[in-house]
Amino acid sequence: MTPLWKNLKSTFAHAFAVPSGKEPFSEEELALVDKAADFVVKKRMAAPAVLFLESLLPMSFLGNQVMVFLQPIIASFFSPLEYERLAQILERRESIALFIERIEERQDKKVRKCDGVTG
């Protein structure tokens, strides 16, 4: 292998790698994810949201791009600063799994509450 080829190969070996961002979420970030999860459950969109998010899991780095696409719909429920921060949170790989977890927790609480009232 020529030195030029080795140099190019080492340069582009991780050209499309996305940083893992293993640092823990801050309390502010968790509160914002919780607010978004509450909104999803309140609007009775938990199942479609989880299905959609599960389908994005292999391409989680596109999460913030989805936020840009959905901005006209979602921005009316969040302040511009919150919306921008939520988009930044969704850039992290583990954020979609966290968002799914928080939606499912809230949905389970809602179902248990309804079962307790009617059952």
Phi and psi in degrees as a GROMACS rama.xvg file:
@    title "Ramachandran Plot"
@    xaxis  label "Phi"
@    yaxis  label "Psi"
@TYPE xy
-75.2392  154.948  THR-2
-59.6605  -35.2079  PRO-3
-63.5246  -45.6042  LEU-4
-62.4491  -43.4747  TRP-5
-60.1683  -41.8792  LYS-6
-63.6675  -46.0027  ASN-7
-63.8505  -42.6052  LEU-8
-62.4671  -44.1153  LYS-9
-69.1357  -32.788  SER-10
-67.9558  -42.0751  THR-11
-99.248  7.11145  PHE-12
-58.7267  -37.2557  ALA-13
-123.122  34.6493  HIS-14
-62.5814  -32.5176  ALA-15
-108.782  14.8162  PHE-16
-70.964  141.394  ALA-17
-108.862  129.812  VAL-18
-60.2287  143.006  PRO-19
-74.8117  -29.7311  SER-20
60.2344  56.2918  GLY-21
-76.7825  -0.372205  LYS-22
-67.6701  145.404  GLU-23
-68.5538  156.187  PRO-24
-72.2225  142.956  PHE-25
-77.0557  166.172  SER-26
-61.3117  -37.4578  GLU-27
-64.2954  -42.6572  GLU-28
-65.5607  -42.9305  GLU-29
-63.3576  -39.763  LEU-30
-63.3304  -38.0838  ALA-31
-69.5414  -40.9267  LEU-32
-63.4624  -40.3193  VAL-33
-62.7069  -41.2868  ASP-34
-62.1893  -42.7533  LYS-35
-66.1371  -40.4376  ALA-36
-65.0925  -41.0197  ALA-37
-59.7052  -41.7394  ASP-38
-61.4322  -45.5137  PHE-39
-61.1306  -45.5169  VAL-40
-68.6677  -40.647  VAL-41
-60.459  -37.893  LYS-42
-83.5248  6.29085  LYS-43
58.0023  41.4176  ARG-44
-116.72  21.1095  MET-45
-61.5842  -50.0539  ALA-46
-63.2902  -49.8497  ALA-47
-63.6298  -35.7611  PRO-48
-65.9782  -44.0386  ALA-49
-64.7965  -42.878  VAL-50
-59.4499  -46.0331  LEU-51
-62.6527  -46.4453  PHE-52
-65.8833  -38.1972  LEU-53
-61.3837  -37.8036  GLU-54
-69.6444  -25.1166  SER-55
-84.6868  -14.4374  LEU-56
-51.826  -44.6693  LEU-57
-64.9693  -22.6089  PRO-58
-118.266  44.5133  MET-59
-58.724  -23.7019  SER-60
-65.9763  -13.0192  PHE-61
-88.2518  -0.277398  LEU-62
-54.0974  -43.7852  GLY-63
-71.4832  -26.7488  ASN-64
-68.1703  -34.548  GLN-65
-64.7008  -38.6393  VAL-66
-61.2713  -38.4548  MET-67
-64.1249  -41.9467  VAL-68
-64.3728  -40.1603  PHE-69
-88.7311  2.87289  LEU-70
-52.6345  -44.559  GLN-71
-59.7961  -30.5799  PRO-72
-83.6524  -49.7868  ILE-73
-79.2633  -31.3033  ILE-74
-61.3231  -23.6288  ALA-75
-71.9398  -13.5115  SER-76
-104.043  -8.43278  PHE-77
-131.163  151.71  PHE-78
-68.5391  157.834  SER-79
-56.8623  -37.354  PRO-80
-67.0236  -43.0225  LEU-81
-63.4679  -41.501  GLU-82
-62.9331  -44.7988  TYR-83
-63.341  -41.8453  GLU-84
-64.4806  -41.2151  ARG-85
-62.9425  -39.4454  LEU-86
-63.2919  -38.7822  ALA-87
-67.0399  -37.9626  GLN-88
-62.662  -41.9174  ILE-89
-70.5141  -8.0796  LEU-90
-70.4924  -24.5787  GLU-91
-80.1697  137.272  ARG-92
-55.565  -44.055  ARG-93
-79.0688  -4.88638  GLU-94
-70.1125  -35.216  SER-95
-67.4524  -41.8634  ILE-96
-62.189  -39.573  ALA-97
-63.7647  -44.689  LEU-98
-61.3271  -43.8815  PHE-99
-61.087  -44.741  ILE-100
-59.7229  -44.6016  GLU-101
-68.1992  -37.7259  ARG-102
-63.9359  -46.6368  ILE-103
-63.7642  -38.49  GLU-104
-60.2111  -46.8443  GLU-105
-67.6455  -38.4209  ARG-106
-64.769  -42.0948  GLN-107
-61.9022  -42.4648  ASP-108
-61.2492  -42.0218  LYS-109
-64.3223  -42.9717  LYS-110
-66.0858  -43.9347  VAL-111
-62.278  -39.892  ARG-112
-63.4498  -44.9164  LYS-113
-66.3988  -39.7976  CYS-114
-65.0807  -36.5078  ASP-115
-67.6979  -34.3271  GLY-116
-75.7956  -43.9698  VAL-117
-91.4504  -21.9718  THR-118
